Amino acid sequence: MNRKGKIDQRPGRALLTGTALCGFMLLSGSVALAQTLEVEIQIREHLFYPSEVRIPSNTKVKLVIRNLDATPEEFESYELNREKVIVGNSQGIVFIGPLEPGEYPFFGEFNPRTAQGKVIVE
């Protein structure tokens, strides 16, 4: 509307309003992404640190897995339905959840006897 209370029918006004709405939606999405819980797990000497990760139920979680070893390792979990090879001296990201309460084991496929851990959902 213009100052006289009439609808402004110039095409540029609609575009500006649409652009502003898209911008708001993008910012709203960024806020939602910022609320994703992030947990770091390190691989050192073929072990996961920490070996137990506690997260809240019904929450999406970003696992940042940092492999500090020179050799690759594969983060694997049948219960979480996830697998990710992380080359030596690098990191990988695995998203999990939202999950029901319970325990979800994971292991390193290249060193399954030593590289073991679990996600505990409370």
Buried (B, 14 or more C-beta within 10 A) or exposed (E): EEEEEEEEEEEEEEEEEEEEEEEEEEEEEEEEEEEEEEBEBBBEEBBBEEEEBEBEEEBBBBBEBBBEBEEBBBBBBEEBEBEBEBEEEEBBEBEBBEBEEEEBEBBBBBBEEEBBBBBEBE
